[in-house]
Amino acid sequence: MTRTQDPIPARQAIADQLSNYARAVDRIDPELGYRVWHEDGTADYGTMFRGRGRGFVDWVCATHAQMTAHAHHITNVLIDVRGDRASSEAYVHATLRFSREGRNMVGSVFGRYLDRWSLRDGHWAIDHRIYVQDMDELRDAGAPLVGAFGGTRDRSDPSYAVLSGEP
């Protein structure tokens, strides 16, 4: 009788990595983003980007740094674990706020991350990602509802102190 490994810790590690990815691009934290991909991992975002995952992290962080604000939400996560390999589908909704020709704009993107994962040296990371965009929209936006935003798009964001256990 073959004994199979419990898939729950692997699923949790992969779900954590998906959250790390969203945090990395929203906080513009390339180092965190690099850890989501294996060093030889690849990313296929169609006409936006094709290449190494770490190259994509550099590209998306540089692109997002030019924006006013953005938020990525990952939902409907399906993960299939088979030993030290896994595959997943995760829905993503990204809202992007930026200025274009002096006008405030908001873009919403709805898509899916189709990822192949592997466990190497005790670390789950992406071997290959295919991004499928299902729909998007671009619209004019007025001034922010509240005014100044409370978060920052770097490691000075309050979440880093809270998650590190600092008082």
C-alpha positions as CSV (number, residue, x, y, z in Angstrom):
1,M,0.0,0.0,0.0
2,T,1.4,3.4,-1.0
3,R,1.2,6.1,1.5
4,T,0.4,9.6,0.1
5,Q,1.5,12.8,1.6
6,D,-1.1,15.0,3.3
7,P,-1.9,17.7,0.6
8,I,-3.2,20.3,3.1
9,P,0.2,21.8,4.1
10,A,1.1,22.1,0.4
11,R,-2.3,23.8,-0.4
12,Q,-1.7,26.2,2.4
13,A,1.8,27.0,1.3
14,I,0.6,27.7,-2.2
15,A,-2.3,29.8,-1.0
16,D,0.2,31.8,1.0
17,Q,2.4,32.3,-2.0
18,L,-0.6,33.6,-4.0
19,S,-1.2,36.1,-1.2
20,N,2.5,37.0,-1.2
21,Y,2.3,37.7,-4.9
22,A,-0.6,40.2,-4.4
23,R,1.2,41.8,-1.5
24,A,4.4,42.0,-3.5
25,V,2.9,43.9,-6.4
26,D,0.6,46.1,-4.2
27,R,3.5,47.1,-1.9
28,I,6.0,47.2,-4.8
29,D,8.2,44.7,-2.9
30,P,10.2,42.9,-5.6
31,E,12.1,40.7,-3.1
32,L,8.9,39.2,-1.8
33,G,7.7,38.8,-5.4
34,Y,10.9,36.9,-6.4
35,R,10.2,34.3,-3.8
36,V,6.9,33.4,-5.4
37,W,8.7,32.1,-8.5
38,H,11.5,29.6,-8.6
39,E,14.6,31.2,-10.1
40,D,14.0,29.5,-13.5
41,G,10.2,29.9,-13.3
42,T,8.5,31.6,-16.2
43,A,5.5,33.9,-16.7
44,D,3.3,34.2,-19.8
45,Y,1.0,37.3,-19.6
46,G,0.4,37.3,-23.3
47,T,1.2,40.5,-25.1
48,M,2.0,42.3,-21.8
49,F,5.0,40.1,-20.8
50,R,6.6,36.7,-21.6
51,G,9.8,35.6,-19.8
52,R,11.2,34.8,-16.4
53,G,8.9,35.2,-13.4
54,R,11.5,37.4,-11.7
55,G,11.6,39.6,-14.8
56,F,7.9,39.9,-14.6
57,V,8.1,41.0,-11.0
58,D,10.5,43.7,-12.0
59,W,8.3,44.8,-14.9
60,V,5.0,44.9,-12.9
61,C,6.6,46.7,-9.9
62,A,8.0,49.4,-12.2
63,T,4.7,49.7,-14.0
64,H,2.7,49.9,-10.7
65,A,5.2,52.5,-9.3
66,Q,3.9,54.9,-11.9
67,M,0.3,54.6,-10.7
68,T,-1.4,56.4,-7.8
69,A,-2.8,53.2,-6.2
70,H,-3.7,49.6,-6.9
71,A,-5.2,46.6,-5.2
72,H,-5.1,42.9,-6.2
73,H,-7.7,40.5,-4.9
74,I,-7.2,36.8,-5.4
75,T,-10.2,34.5,-5.0
76,N,-11.7,31.2,-6.1
77,V,-8.5,29.3,-5.6
78,L,-8.4,25.7,-6.8
79,I,-5.2,23.7,-6.0
80,D,-4.4,20.2,-7.1
81,V,-1.4,18.7,-5.2
82,R,0.4,15.6,-6.6
83,G,3.4,14.9,-4.4
84,D,6.0,17.6,-4.9
85,R,4.1,19.1,-7.9
86,A,0.9,21.1,-8.0
87,S,-1.3,23.1,-10.3
88,S,-3.7,25.9,-9.4
89,E,-6.3,28.3,-10.9
90,A,-6.9,31.5,-9.0
91,Y,-9.2,34.4,-10.0
92,V,-7.7,37.9,-9.8
93,H,-9.4,41.3,-9.8
94,A,-7.0,44.2,-9.9
95,T,-8.1,47.8,-9.6
96,L,-5.6,50.3,-10.8
97,R,-5.8,54.1,-10.3
98,F,-3.6,56.4,-12.4
99,S,-3.5,59.7,-14.3
100,R,-3.7,59.9,-18.0
101,E,-3.4,63.2,-19.8
102,G,-4.3,65.1,-16.6
103,R,-7.4,62.9,-15.9
104,N,-7.9,60.5,-13.0
105,M,-8.6,57.0,-14.4
106,V,-9.5,53.7,-12.9
107,G,-8.8,50.4,-14.6
108,S,-10.3,47.1,-13.5
109,V,-8.9,43.9,-14.7
110,F,-10.5,40.4,-14.2
111,G,-8.5,37.4,-15.0
112,R,-7.1,34.1,-13.8
113,Y,-3.6,32.8,-12.8
114,L,-3.0,29.3,-14.1
115,D,0.1,28.1,-12.2
116,R,2.3,25.1,-12.2
117,W,4.1,24.7,-8.9
118,S,6.9,22.5,-7.5
119,L,8.4,22.0,-4.1
120,R,12.2,22.4,-4.1
121,D,14.3,22.5,-1.0
122,G,11.2,22.8,1.2
123,H,9.9,25.8,-0.7
124,W,6.7,25.9,-2.9
125,A,7.1,28.3,-5.9
126,I,5.8,28.8,-9.4
127,D,7.5,26.9,-12.3
128,H,5.2,28.5,-14.9
129,R,2.3,30.9,-14.9
130,I,-0.2,31.6,-17.6
131,Y,-2.3,34.7,-17.1
132,V,-5.7,34.6,-18.8
133,Q,-7.6,38.0,-18.9
134,D,-11.3,37.5,-18.9
135,M,-12.4,41.1,-19.1
136,D,-11.3,44.6,-18.2
137,E,-12.7,48.2,-18.2
138,L,-11.3,51.7,-18.1
139,R,-13.2,54.6,-16.8
140,D,-12.8,58.2,-15.6
141,A,-12.5,58.6,-11.9
142,G,-13.1,61.7,-9.8
143,A,-11.1,62.6,-6.7
144,P,-10.6,59.9,-4.1
145,L,-13.6,59.5,-1.7
146,V,-11.6,59.9,1.5
147,G,-8.6,61.9,0.3
148,A,-5.2,60.7,1.3
149,F,-4.6,56.9,1.3
150,G,-3.4,55.3,4.6
151,G,-1.2,52.7,3.1
152,T,2.1,53.0,1.4
153,R,3.5,51.1,-1.6
154,D,6.7,50.0,0.0
155,R,8.0,48.3,3.1
156,S,7.1,51.2,5.3
157,D,3.4,50.2,5.0
158,P,2.0,49.4,8.5
159,S,1.3,45.8,7.5
160,Y,5.1,45.0,7.6
161,A,5.4,46.0,11.3
162,V,2.1,44.2,12.3
163,L,3.1,41.0,10.5
164,S,6.6,41.0,11.9
165,G,5.2,41.2,15.5
166,E,6.5,44.7,16.2
167,P,4.5,46.6,18.8
